[in-house]
Amino acid sequence: SLVKEAVEIIQSPNSTARDAEEALELLDDALSQIDNAQNFGKTGCLPTMLQIANGTHPTQGTLEIRGLVLKVLGTAMQNNPPVQVELTREGLLQVLGQMAER
């Protein structure tokens, strides 16, 4: 699926920043459909996405990528309680708080 392929590109240490940016843009578009957003929550990638957003992921961390990840997470959370709960459990609020302090 498009969601799974995009997540694999984003998480891959072999992906360039441009590859990750393109994958994030495609992912954001795909997640506007609720079925894709629900599947996104089941991919197991939310902790990695939070690491990227927080700047603690070893391979992806430019400000542009971090911003795109936050946009993707916002899209995934819209009208999607399971993803909202999972992101809260994984520490989204702490990540946002740390980002605000910087």
PyMOL CGO cylinders between C-alpha atoms (Angstrom):
from pymol import cmd
from pymol.cgo import CYLINDER

trace = [
    CYLINDER, 0.00, 0.00, 0.00, 1.03, 3.60, -0.50, 0.3, 1, 1, 1, 1, 1, 1,
    CYLINDER, 1.03, 3.60, -0.50, 1.05, 4.22, 3.24, 0.3, 1, 1, 1, 1, 1, 1,
    CYLINDER, 1.05, 4.22, 3.24, 3.36, 1.29, 3.95, 0.3, 1, 1, 1, 1, 1, 1,
    CYLINDER, 3.36, 1.29, 3.95, 5.72, 2.21, 1.11, 0.3, 1, 1, 1, 1, 1, 1,
    CYLINDER, 5.72, 2.21, 1.11, 5.94, 5.83, 2.26, 0.3, 1, 1, 1, 1, 1, 1,
    CYLINDER, 5.94, 5.83, 2.26, 6.63, 4.78, 5.86, 0.3, 1, 1, 1, 1, 1, 1,
    CYLINDER, 6.63, 4.78, 5.86, 9.41, 2.44, 4.68, 0.3, 1, 1, 1, 1, 1, 1,
    CYLINDER, 9.41, 2.44, 4.68, 11.06, 5.26, 2.74, 0.3, 1, 1, 1, 1, 1, 1,
    CYLINDER, 11.06, 5.26, 2.74, 10.83, 7.64, 5.69, 0.3, 1, 1, 1, 1, 1, 1,
    CYLINDER, 10.83, 7.64, 5.69, 12.30, 5.10, 8.11, 0.3, 1, 1, 1, 1, 1, 1,
    CYLINDER, 12.30, 5.10, 8.11, 15.07, 3.88, 5.81, 0.3, 1, 1, 1, 1, 1, 1,
    CYLINDER, 15.07, 3.88, 5.81, 18.60, 5.00, 6.68, 0.3, 1, 1, 1, 1, 1, 1,
    CYLINDER, 18.60, 5.00, 6.68, 19.34, 4.87, 2.93, 0.3, 1, 1, 1, 1, 1, 1,
    CYLINDER, 19.34, 4.87, 2.93, 16.72, 7.50, 2.04, 0.3, 1, 1, 1, 1, 1, 1,
    CYLINDER, 16.72, 7.50, 2.04, 17.86, 10.99, 1.17, 0.3, 1, 1, 1, 1, 1, 1,
    CYLINDER, 17.86, 10.99, 1.17, 16.19, 14.01, 2.72, 0.3, 1, 1, 1, 1, 1, 1,
    CYLINDER, 16.19, 14.01, 2.72, 14.44, 14.65, -0.60, 0.3, 1, 1, 1, 1, 1, 1,
    CYLINDER, 14.44, 14.65, -0.60, 13.14, 11.04, -0.70, 0.3, 1, 1, 1, 1, 1, 1,
    CYLINDER, 13.14, 11.04, -0.70, 11.76, 11.45, 2.82, 0.3, 1, 1, 1, 1, 1, 1,
    CYLINDER, 11.76, 11.45, 2.82, 10.16, 14.82, 1.98, 0.3, 1, 1, 1, 1, 1, 1,
    CYLINDER, 10.16, 14.82, 1.98, 8.42, 13.38, -1.09, 0.3, 1, 1, 1, 1, 1, 1,
    CYLINDER, 8.42, 13.38, -1.09, 7.24, 10.34, 0.87, 0.3, 1, 1, 1, 1, 1, 1,
    CYLINDER, 7.24, 10.34, 0.87, 5.89, 12.57, 3.64, 0.3, 1, 1, 1, 1, 1, 1,
    CYLINDER, 5.89, 12.57, 3.64, 4.00, 14.73, 1.16, 0.3, 1, 1, 1, 1, 1, 1,
    CYLINDER, 4.00, 14.73, 1.16, 2.44, 11.64, -0.46, 0.3, 1, 1, 1, 1, 1, 1,
    CYLINDER, 2.44, 11.64, -0.46, 1.66, 10.20, 2.96, 0.3, 1, 1, 1, 1, 1, 1,
    CYLINDER, 1.66, 10.20, 2.96, -0.06, 13.39, 4.08, 0.3, 1, 1, 1, 1, 1, 1,
    CYLINDER, -0.06, 13.39, 4.08, -2.29, 13.28, 0.99, 0.3, 1, 1, 1, 1, 1, 1,
    CYLINDER, -2.29, 13.28, 0.99, -3.06, 9.58, 1.51, 0.3, 1, 1, 1, 1, 1, 1,
    CYLINDER, -3.06, 9.58, 1.51, -3.94, 10.07, 5.19, 0.3, 1, 1, 1, 1, 1, 1,
    CYLINDER, -3.94, 10.07, 5.19, -6.74, 12.47, 4.34, 0.3, 1, 1, 1, 1, 1, 1,
    CYLINDER, -6.74, 12.47, 4.34, -8.73, 9.27, 3.66, 0.3, 1, 1, 1, 1, 1, 1,
    CYLINDER, -8.73, 9.27, 3.66, -9.81, 7.82, 7.01, 0.3, 1, 1, 1, 1, 1, 1,
    CYLINDER, -9.81, 7.82, 7.01, -9.11, 4.22, 5.99, 0.3, 1, 1, 1, 1, 1, 1,
    CYLINDER, -9.11, 4.22, 5.99, -5.49, 5.10, 5.25, 0.3, 1, 1, 1, 1, 1, 1,
    CYLINDER, -5.49, 5.10, 5.25, -5.22, 7.08, 8.48, 0.3, 1, 1, 1, 1, 1, 1,
    CYLINDER, -5.22, 7.08, 8.48, -6.49, 4.10, 10.48, 0.3, 1, 1, 1, 1, 1, 1,
    CYLINDER, -6.49, 4.10, 10.48, -4.04, 1.78, 8.71, 0.3, 1, 1, 1, 1, 1, 1,
    CYLINDER, -4.04, 1.78, 8.71, -1.22, 4.24, 9.37, 0.3, 1, 1, 1, 1, 1, 1,
    CYLINDER, -1.22, 4.24, 9.37, -1.79, 3.82, 13.09, 0.3, 1, 1, 1, 1, 1, 1,
    CYLINDER, -1.79, 3.82, 13.09, -1.36, 0.06, 12.69, 0.3, 1, 1, 1, 1, 1, 1,
    CYLINDER, -1.36, 0.06, 12.69, 2.00, 0.24, 10.89, 0.3, 1, 1, 1, 1, 1, 1,
    CYLINDER, 2.00, 0.24, 10.89, 3.97, 0.59, 14.11, 0.3, 1, 1, 1, 1, 1, 1,
    CYLINDER, 3.97, 0.59, 14.11, 5.73, 3.69, 12.83, 0.3, 1, 1, 1, 1, 1, 1,
    CYLINDER, 5.73, 3.69, 12.83, 4.34, 6.23, 15.30, 0.3, 1, 1, 1, 1, 1, 1,
    CYLINDER, 4.34, 6.23, 15.30, 7.31, 6.03, 17.70, 0.3, 1, 1, 1, 1, 1, 1,
    CYLINDER, 7.31, 6.03, 17.70, 9.72, 6.60, 14.81, 0.3, 1, 1, 1, 1, 1, 1,
    CYLINDER, 9.72, 6.60, 14.81, 7.64, 9.49, 13.51, 0.3, 1, 1, 1, 1, 1, 1,
    CYLINDER, 7.64, 9.49, 13.51, 7.79, 11.08, 16.96, 0.3, 1, 1, 1, 1, 1, 1,
    CYLINDER, 7.79, 11.08, 16.96, 11.57, 10.60, 17.05, 0.3, 1, 1, 1, 1, 1, 1,
    CYLINDER, 11.57, 10.60, 17.05, 11.85, 12.37, 13.71, 0.3, 1, 1, 1, 1, 1, 1,
    CYLINDER, 11.85, 12.37, 13.71, 9.58, 15.20, 14.90, 0.3, 1, 1, 1, 1, 1, 1,
    CYLINDER, 9.58, 15.20, 14.90, 11.66, 15.56, 18.06, 0.3, 1, 1, 1, 1, 1, 1,
    CYLINDER, 11.66, 15.56, 18.06, 14.96, 15.54, 16.15, 0.3, 1, 1, 1, 1, 1, 1,
    CYLINDER, 14.96, 15.54, 16.15, 16.20, 12.38, 17.87, 0.3, 1, 1, 1, 1, 1, 1,
    CYLINDER, 16.20, 12.38, 17.87, 15.98, 10.00, 14.89, 0.3, 1, 1, 1, 1, 1, 1,
    CYLINDER, 15.98, 10.00, 14.89, 19.45, 9.00, 13.65, 0.3, 1, 1, 1, 1, 1, 1,
    CYLINDER, 19.45, 9.00, 13.65, 18.85, 9.58, 9.94, 0.3, 1, 1, 1, 1, 1, 1,
    CYLINDER, 18.85, 9.58, 9.94, 16.05, 12.09, 9.41, 0.3, 1, 1, 1, 1, 1, 1,
    CYLINDER, 16.05, 12.09, 9.41, 16.03, 15.38, 11.20, 0.3, 1, 1, 1, 1, 1, 1,
    CYLINDER, 16.03, 15.38, 11.20, 16.04, 18.47, 9.02, 0.3, 1, 1, 1, 1, 1, 1,
    CYLINDER, 16.04, 18.47, 9.02, 13.61, 21.15, 10.12, 0.3, 1, 1, 1, 1, 1, 1,
    CYLINDER, 13.61, 21.15, 10.12, 11.62, 20.72, 6.92, 0.3, 1, 1, 1, 1, 1, 1,
    CYLINDER, 11.62, 20.72, 6.92, 11.24, 16.98, 7.48, 0.3, 1, 1, 1, 1, 1, 1,
    CYLINDER, 11.24, 16.98, 7.48, 10.34, 17.51, 11.12, 0.3, 1, 1, 1, 1, 1, 1,
    CYLINDER, 10.34, 17.51, 11.12, 7.65, 20.00, 10.08, 0.3, 1, 1, 1, 1, 1, 1,
    CYLINDER, 7.65, 20.00, 10.08, 6.28, 17.61, 7.47, 0.3, 1, 1, 1, 1, 1, 1,
    CYLINDER, 6.28, 17.61, 7.47, 6.14, 14.82, 10.05, 0.3, 1, 1, 1, 1, 1, 1,
    CYLINDER, 6.14, 14.82, 10.05, 4.09, 17.02, 12.38, 0.3, 1, 1, 1, 1, 1, 1,
    CYLINDER, 4.09, 17.02, 12.38, 1.75, 17.84, 9.50, 0.3, 1, 1, 1, 1, 1, 1,
    CYLINDER, 1.75, 17.84, 9.50, 1.37, 14.12, 8.71, 0.3, 1, 1, 1, 1, 1, 1,
    CYLINDER, 1.37, 14.12, 8.71, 0.68, 13.30, 12.36, 0.3, 1, 1, 1, 1, 1, 1,
    CYLINDER, 0.68, 13.30, 12.36, -1.94, 16.05, 12.49, 0.3, 1, 1, 1, 1, 1, 1,
    CYLINDER, -1.94, 16.05, 12.49, -3.64, 14.67, 9.40, 0.3, 1, 1, 1, 1, 1, 1,
    CYLINDER, -3.64, 14.67, 9.40, -3.55, 11.14, 10.80, 0.3, 1, 1, 1, 1, 1, 1,
    CYLINDER, -3.55, 11.14, 10.80, -5.13, 12.27, 14.08, 0.3, 1, 1, 1, 1, 1, 1,
    CYLINDER, -5.13, 12.27, 14.08, -8.10, 14.08, 12.51, 0.3, 1, 1, 1, 1, 1, 1,
    CYLINDER, -8.10, 14.08, 12.51, -11.28, 12.23, 13.45, 0.3, 1, 1, 1, 1, 1, 1,
    CYLINDER, -11.28, 12.23, 13.45, -9.19, 9.18, 14.31, 0.3, 1, 1, 1, 1, 1, 1,
    CYLINDER, -9.19, 9.18, 14.31, -9.37, 8.39, 18.04, 0.3, 1, 1, 1, 1, 1, 1,
    CYLINDER, -9.37, 8.39, 18.04, -7.16, 5.27, 17.88, 0.3, 1, 1, 1, 1, 1, 1,
    CYLINDER, -7.16, 5.27, 17.88, -4.26, 7.28, 16.46, 0.3, 1, 1, 1, 1, 1, 1,
    CYLINDER, -4.26, 7.28, 16.46, -4.94, 10.12, 18.90, 0.3, 1, 1, 1, 1, 1, 1,
    CYLINDER, -4.94, 10.12, 18.90, -4.73, 7.71, 21.81, 0.3, 1, 1, 1, 1, 1, 1,
    CYLINDER, -4.73, 7.71, 21.81, -1.60, 5.99, 20.48, 0.3, 1, 1, 1, 1, 1, 1,
    CYLINDER, -1.60, 5.99, 20.48, 0.23, 9.27, 19.87, 0.3, 1, 1, 1, 1, 1, 1,
    CYLINDER, 0.23, 9.27, 19.87, -0.70, 10.51, 23.32, 0.3, 1, 1, 1, 1, 1, 1,
    CYLINDER, -0.70, 10.51, 23.32, 0.56, 7.23, 24.79, 0.3, 1, 1, 1, 1, 1, 1,
    CYLINDER, 0.56, 7.23, 24.79, 3.79, 7.51, 22.78, 0.3, 1, 1, 1, 1, 1, 1,
    CYLINDER, 3.79, 7.51, 22.78, 4.48, 11.01, 24.15, 0.3, 1, 1, 1, 1, 1, 1,
    CYLINDER, 4.48, 11.01, 24.15, 3.29, 13.47, 21.51, 0.3, 1, 1, 1, 1, 1, 1,
    CYLINDER, 3.29, 13.47, 21.51, 2.53, 16.12, 24.12, 0.3, 1, 1, 1, 1, 1, 1,
    CYLINDER, 2.53, 16.12, 24.12, 6.02, 15.82, 25.61, 0.3, 1, 1, 1, 1, 1, 1,
    CYLINDER, 6.02, 15.82, 25.61, 7.59, 16.11, 22.16, 0.3, 1, 1, 1, 1, 1, 1,
    CYLINDER, 7.59, 16.11, 22.16, 5.57, 19.23, 21.42, 0.3, 1, 1, 1, 1, 1, 1,
    CYLINDER, 5.57, 19.23, 21.42, 6.50, 20.68, 24.81, 0.3, 1, 1, 1, 1, 1, 1,
    CYLINDER, 6.50, 20.68, 24.81, 10.21, 20.03, 24.19, 0.3, 1, 1, 1, 1, 1, 1,
    CYLINDER, 10.21, 20.03, 24.19, 9.97, 21.62, 20.77, 0.3, 1, 1, 1, 1, 1, 1,
    CYLINDER, 9.97, 21.62, 20.77, 8.29, 24.71, 22.24, 0.3, 1, 1, 1, 1, 1, 1,
    CYLINDER, 8.29, 24.71, 22.24, 11.11, 25.08, 24.78, 0.3, 1, 1, 1, 1, 1, 1,
    CYLINDER, 11.11, 25.08, 24.78, 13.81, 25.18, 22.08, 0.3, 1, 1, 1, 1, 1, 1,
]
cmd.load_cgo(trace, "trace")
